[in-house]
């Protein structure tokens, strides 16, 4: 199993959700509000105020999925969420040695 994680712009979440819901094997996702800042080399800070207040709202998406669908989900996230500007976000994937989906029993 794999965990696909992404930090994206909040305004991209509705389009991403729609695209992922249409993706075969999509198991669902967890979404959290987060804040982040760009690397100093990627932005032009003109003064200390800019340096200290450059945090912007982002959304973190986490998906636990089968190995076979992880690459497809990552590609879909990049395609839907990119604008070509600094601060679009980041997507990464890590191995999950074991995971269990909690579900209501059918008894």
C-alpha positions as CSV (number, residue, x, y, z in Angstrom):
1,X,0.0,0.0,0.0
2,X,1.0,3.6,-0.6
3,X,0.2,7.0,0.9
4,X,-0.2,9.8,-1.6
5,X,0.1,13.2,0.0
6,X,-0.4,16.6,-1.6
7,X,-0.4,20.2,-0.4
8,X,-2.4,22.3,-2.9
9,X,-4.1,25.6,-3.3
10,X,-7.6,25.6,-1.6
11,X,-9.4,26.8,-4.7
12,X,-8.2,23.7,-6.5
13,X,-9.9,21.2,-4.1
14,X,-13.4,21.1,-5.7
15,X,-11.9,20.3,-9.1
16,X,-9.5,17.8,-7.6
17,X,-12.2,16.0,-5.7
18,X,-14.3,15.7,-8.9
19,X,-11.3,14.3,-10.9
20,X,-10.4,11.8,-8.2
21,X,-14.0,10.6,-7.8
22,X,-13.8,9.6,-11.5
23,X,-10.5,7.8,-11.1
24,X,-10.8,4.0,-11.0
25,X,-9.6,2.6,-7.7
26,X,-9.8,5.9,-5.8
27,X,-10.4,4.9,-2.2
28,X,-11.3,8.3,-0.7
29,X,-9.2,10.9,0.9
30,X,-8.6,12.9,4.1
31,X,-8.4,16.7,3.7
32,X,-6.9,19.2,6.3
33,X,-6.4,22.9,6.2
34,X,-2.7,23.8,6.6
35,X,-0.4,26.8,6.1
36,X,2.9,27.0,4.3
37,X,5.5,29.2,2.8
38,X,7.8,28.9,-0.3
39,X,11.5,28.3,-0.1
40,X,13.4,31.6,0.2
41,X,15.1,31.1,-3.2
42,X,11.7,30.9,-5.0
43,X,10.3,34.2,-3.8
44,X,11.5,37.8,-3.8
45,X,11.1,39.2,-0.3
46,X,11.7,42.9,-0.2
47,X,11.6,43.4,3.5
48,X,11.4,41.6,6.9
49,X,7.6,42.0,7.0
50,X,7.3,40.1,3.7
51,X,9.7,37.5,5.1
52,X,7.6,36.9,8.3
53,X,4.1,37.1,6.8
54,X,4.4,34.9,3.7
55,X,2.4,32.0,5.1
56,X,-0.5,31.2,2.9
57,X,-3.5,28.9,3.3
58,X,-3.2,25.5,1.7
59,X,-5.0,22.2,1.8
60,X,-3.3,18.9,2.5
61,X,-4.8,15.8,0.9
62,X,-3.9,12.3,2.1
63,X,-4.9,9.1,0.3
64,X,-4.1,5.5,1.3
65,X,-4.3,3.4,-1.8
66,X,-3.1,0.2,-3.5
67,X,0.3,0.5,-5.2
68,X,-1.2,0.1,-8.7
69,X,-3.3,3.3,-8.4
70,X,-0.8,5.6,-6.6
71,X,1.0,6.8,-9.7
72,X,-2.3,7.5,-11.5
73,X,-3.5,9.5,-8.5
74,X,-0.3,11.5,-8.3
75,X,-0.5,12.3,-12.0
76,X,-4.1,13.4,-11.7
77,X,-3.3,15.7,-8.7
78,X,-0.5,17.4,-10.6
79,X,-2.6,17.8,-13.7
80,X,-5.6,19.3,-11.9
81,X,-3.8,21.5,-9.4
82,X,-1.0,23.1,-11.4
83,X,-1.3,26.8,-12.5
84,X,2.3,27.3,-13.5
85,X,3.0,29.7,-10.6
86,X,5.2,29.4,-7.6
87,X,3.2,28.0,-4.6
88,X,1.0,25.5,-6.5
89,X,2.0,22.9,-4.0
90,X,3.8,19.5,-3.8
91,X,2.8,15.9,-4.2
92,X,4.7,12.9,-2.8
93,X,4.2,9.2,-2.1
94,X,5.4,7.0,0.7
95,X,5.1,3.3,1.4
96,X,2.6,2.1,4.0
97,X,3.6,-1.3,5.5
98,X,0.2,-2.0,6.8
99,X,-3.2,-0.3,6.8
100,X,-6.8,-1.3,7.7
101,X,-9.9,0.4,6.5
102,X,-12.4,0.8,9.4
103,X,-15.9,-0.2,8.2
104,X,-19.1,-1.2,9.8
105,X,-19.5,-4.9,10.0
106,X,-22.3,-6.6,8.0
107,X,-23.7,-8.5,11.0
